[in-house]
């Protein structure tokens, strides 16, 4: 829980700021195109930071790296709250995003290492708590701040949260013990110079696809192509280098990690496609305010939270493969009513549907993460975490891009039809996600590993 608090701050901030872009345009005398970079810059910096976490932990130790991540994030938060122009806010958001990018993988890695390398679903349920709480509280807290306080409190609110997180980390995180015979690893500069711009290009291209509605312009196509090419070159470098690459993609030869990474890619796409569309449905098609739209989405968050009460027992009994496949099917079926919903569809019915969708979406992340480390040695845990985080991050941007293109293609002519088409694409993503989910390890392998490690998961 000491680790989770830092993750909650990072997720809350990203969801709060997203709903504040219109306000920031007015308050900072900016334009929509410029202010959009407040979110884009944060996302890009977050992605660039992910590959650094493994080296930072090995170089300084987990506790020191965690403190550094929290301090970078809170410094970026304070500076963002003190911004004097749109450009200064974008610059400070880069710093904040870099801190958030360190926080998320470190939180997962340190928790799994503390559990002896066994990522039980109960552990993953706690570590992934920010992903469930953020979409619930973020828009609501953001709406409250924008209604009654200055926009600057969107960033200042992180200070007390991180302060508590630092105090808990100081008390509960184990101290870093340096082994005298162990040399500090060298930073893979070549790998970083390839992977950082690769991720930047891919995410920037997908972001432009979502913003402009397609690949038919150079702003989206060029960075996306360059990003994919650089990623290909990085993979070739990581496979051939004699030293330790910045992210060890060789671990993807392990079935558990490869299948989990693929499942997390599609899970990220399915989750964030819906997260992109649902607020727009309530605001643009039904005319709800930002705050009211956030409140109407709470049932989905409740369903996601309730999933954490039973997911451990389900995975222990049925296996990660079965639970993940069932979760994607539930998410697809529960999205189906929105493919037929109109401006006057009963809100109570949609609330019930969102509750069920929350059950499905809340369960698609935890089972793959719980088996991702089955075939990975303890020394490879940080690299395995980075692999899963990168694939999930790219998957999220991919899902948003598909939903945005589907929505914008017909929004001007037929808004209702455009929303229906976009929701159908979200359903398709959830169904396609069944393919990598079927490759996940079954119940037998997970149970054998738990028995060997002596950390069989409790079911009571």
N, C-alpha and C positions, 0 to 999 in steps of 0.2 A: 504493500500500500504506500510505503514511502516513495517507491519508484513511480507508482501510478499517478500520484498527484502532479508530478511534472508533466506527464503525458496529457493529463486532463487540461492543463493550462495551454499546452501547444495546440490541441485540437479545438478547444473553446475559442481561441483567438482567431483561428482560420474561419470558423463558422460565423463568428460575430461580425468580422470585418466584411464578409461577403454581402451581408444584408445592408451594410452602411455605405456602399459605394455612391448611391445617389446623394446622400447627405454630404459626403466628402467632396463631391463635385461642387456643391453649393458653398460649403464652408471654406474651401480652399481656392475658390474661384478658378476651377479647373474644367477639363472636358472629360466626357465619358471615356474616350480613347486613352487619355493619360492616366486617369484614376484606375482604370482596369489593371494597370501595372502594379498597383498596390497589392493585388491578389496574385498576379502572375509572377512578380519578382519574389514574393514570399515562397511560392511553389517551386520556382527554379532553384532558389538558394537552398531550400529544404532538400531537393533531390541531389544537389551537388555535395551536400554535407554527408549524406548517407554513406558513400564509399570511404569516408575518412574515419568513421567510427571505429572500425576494427584496428587500424593502425594507432589511433589515439589511445584506445584502451590498452593495447599491448605496450605502448611507449610510456604512458604515464600511470597506468593502473585504472581499474574500473571506477573506483570512488572518486579519484581526482578528475577523470574524464567526465563523470556525471556532474560534479560540481561546476566544472568549466562550462558544460552545456547549459546548465541552469543559469549561470551568471551571464553568459552570452545572450541567452534568450531574454532575461529580465532587463539587461542593458538595452537591447534592441526595443523592448516594450516601452521603457521610460523615454528613450529618445524619440520613438514614434509618437508618443503622447505629447512631446514637446515640439513636434514638427511645426515649421513656420511656412511651409509651402508644399505643393504637391510633390515636387522633385525630392525635397528633403525627406518626406514621408516614405517615398519609394526606396530611397537609399537606406533609411533606418529599418525598413521592412526586410531588406536583404539580410542585414545583421540578425534580425529576429528570426527569420526563416532558417538561417544557418544554424542557429541554436536549436530550433525545433527539429531540424534534420538530424542533429546529434542525439537529441533526447529520445526520439521514438525507437531507433534500433538499440541504443544502449539500455533502455528500459527492458526490452525483450531479452537481450543477451544476458544482462546481469541477473535477471530473474531465473532464466533457464540454468545458468551456471550455479546459482545458489541452490537449485533443486538437483544438483548433481548431473545435469545434462538430460534429465527426464522431463520433457515438457508435457505434464499431465494436463488434461482439459480443465481441471480446476485451477491450475496455475495460469493457463492461457486465458481462462475466463476473467481472471483478475487483471492480467496484463493488457488484455484487449478492452478493458472497461472504458478507457477514454473514447474508443470508437463508438461505443454505445451511448455514453453520456454526452459527448460533444454535440451530435446532431440534435439532441433533446434540449439541452440547456443553452447552447450557443445562440440560436436565433431568439430565444426568449430573453436571455440576459441582454443580448444586443438590442433587442427591441425596447426593453425597459430603460436601458442607458440612453438610447437615442430619444426616447420620449421625455425623460425627466432630467438627464444630465448632459454634460458636454460630450461630444464624440471622443474627446481625448481619454475619457474613462474606459473606452474600449480597450485601451492599452494599459492604463494605470491599474486596472483591476487585476492584472497579472502579478503585481508586486506582492500583495499579501499572500497570494496562493503560492508563489515561488518561495517566499520567505518561510512559510510553513514547510514546504517541500525540502528546503535546505536544512532546516532544523531536524526534520525526521531522518533525512539522509545522514546527517552528522551522527545521529544517535544509533541508527539501525544498520547502515551499510557497513560491511566488514572492511577493515583497514587494508590498504594495499601493501603487500609484503614483497619486497624486491628480493629475488634470488641472486646472490652474488655472481654465480657462474653464467647467468643468462644475459646475453647481449640484447640491447634494445633493437628492435627491428628497424630496418631502413625503410623510409617511405618510398613506395613505388611511384616515382615521379612520372615516368613514362606512362604507366597505367592511368594515373590520375589525370594527366593531360589529355588522354584519349577518352576516358570514361566521363569526366565532368562535362566537357562540351557535347559528348554524345547524348547524355541524359538531358542536358539543356536544350539541344536541338530537337530531340523527340518530343519533349513536353511542351516546348514553345510552339512547335509545329501543330501538335494536337490542340493546344490552346487556341491558336489562330483558326484552325479548322472549326472549332466550336463557336468562336466569335463571328467568323465571316461566313459560315455555312457551307464549307466545302474545300476541296483541294485545288480549285480552279484559279488560284492566284499564287504568286511567288512567295508571299509572306508566310504561307503555310507549307508549301511544297518544298522550298529550298532548305529551311532548317530541318524539316523532317527527313529529307533524303540525306543531308549531311550527317544528321544524328545517327541514322541507321548505318551509314557507311563507317563512321567512327566507332560505333558499337561493334561492328563486325571486325574491324582492325583490333580493337581492344581484346575481344575474345581470342583472336589468333595470338596476340601478345601474351595474354594470361596463360594460354595453354603451352606456350613455348619457353617462357622465361624461367631461368634457373632459380631466381629468388622467389619471394612471396609476393604475389600480385596484390594490388590494392583491394580487389575482390576476387576470391579464388573461385572461378567458375568451374574448375575441375571437380568441385564437390557435386556439381549437377549430374555427374555420372552415377551418383547414388540414387536409386529409384525413389526412396522416400522424399528426398529433397526436390528432385526433379518434378515428381508428380504434385507435391505440395505447392511448389512455385507456380506451376501451370494452373492449378486450381485457384490459387490466390490471385493470379492475373485476372481470371474470369470472374472471381468473386468481387474484386475491386471494380471491375467494369459494371457488373450487375448492381452493386450497391450504389455507386456514384451516379450511374445513369438515372436511377430512381430519385436519388437525393437532388439531382439537378432539375428533374421534371416536376416533381410533386409541389414544391413551393410555387413554381410558375403556374401550375394548374390552378391553385387556389388564388393567386394574386391576379394573374392576367385573364383567366377565363371566368373566374367567379367574382373578381373585384374585391377580394379580401385585403385588409391591411397586412403589412409585414408581420406585426406582432400577432394578429389573429391567425394568419397562416401558420406561424410557428406553433401556436397553441393547438391548431387542428392536426398538426403532425406528431403531437406528443404520443398518441396511441402506438405509433410505430416504434418509438423509443421504448415505451413500456414493454412491448412485446419482445424487443431485443434484450432488455434487462431481465425479463422473466425467463428467457431462454437459458441464462447463466445458472439458474437454479437446478436445471435438469440435464444440461448438456453433458456433464461428466458421467452421469449414470448411463445416458444413452450411448455415448461413445464406448464406455467400458463394456456394455452389453452387446451392442450391435457392430461396433467398429467405426473408424473414421470414414471409410468409403460409403457405407450405407447411410450414415447420418448426413454426410455432405450431399449425396445425391438427393435424399429426401428433402433437405433444406432448400436446394435449388428448385425442386419441383413445387414446394410450398410457396416460395417467393414468386415463381412464374404464375401459379394459379391465383395468388393473391394480388398480382398486378393486373390480371385480366379484367376485373371490373372497371379499372381506370381507362381501358381501351374502348369502353362503351359509355363512360360517364360524361355527362354534359354539365352546363352551367347550373342546373337546378337539381342535380342528383342529391338524394337525401344524405346529409352530413353524418347522421348517426350510422347509416349503412357503410359509408366510406371510412368512418372511424373504426368500425369493426373489421373491415377489410385491412386497414393499416395495422391493426393489432396483430392479425394473422401474418401479414407480410413481415412484421417485425420479428416474429418467431423464425421465419425462414431466413431473412437477411442476417439476423443476429447469430445464426448458427453456421453460416457458410465459412466464416473465418477460423473459428476455433478448432474444428477437427483437423483441417490440413496443417495448421501450426503445431498441433499436438503430436503429429507423426513426422513432421519435417526433419526432426533430429534423430530419427531411429537409426539411420545408417551413417551418422556423422560422429566422428570422434570428438572428444571434449575440446581439443585444440581448434577444431573447425567451427565451433558454435558461433563466434562472431561473424565469420564469413557466411555461414548458412543464414544467419539473421539478415545480413545485408542483401543476400540474394532474394530472400522472401520479401523484404521491404521494397526493393527496387521493382520487382515484378508486380507487386501490388500497387505501387505508385503509378507505374506506366499503365497498368490495367484500368485504374480509376480515371486517368486522363483519356484513355481510349474510349471508355464507356460514355463519358461526358461528351466527347466529340461526336460519337455516333448519334446519341440522343439529340444533340444540338443541331446537327445537320438534318436529321429527320424532321425536327420541329420547324426549323427555319425554311425548309424547302417549300412548305405550303402555308406558312403562317399568314402571309399577306392575303391570299385568296380565300382560305377556309381555315380559320383558327381552330375550330373544333376538330375538323378532320386532321389537321397537323398534329394536334395533341394525341389523337387516337393512334395515328401512325407512329409517333415517337414512343408511345407506351408499348405498341406491338414490337418495336425493335428492342425495347428493354426485356420483353418476354422472350424474344428470340435469343438474346444474350444469355439469359438464365437457362434456357434449354440447351444451348450449345455448351454451356459450362458443365453439363453432365459428362462430356467426353473426358476431360482431364480428371474429373472427380472419380470416374470409374477406374483410373489407374492408381488411386491411393491404396496404401496397404490396408488389408482387411483386419478383422477383429483378432484373428489368430496371431499374426505377427506382433501386433501391439501388445497383446496379453503376454506373449513370450518375452518381449523386451522388458515389460514392467516387472515380470517375475525375476529376470536376471539382475536387474538393477536394484531389486528389493524395494521398489517404490510403487507397488501396485496401488492403483487409485482407490480410494474409499468410495463406497457406493451408498453409504447411509447418511 
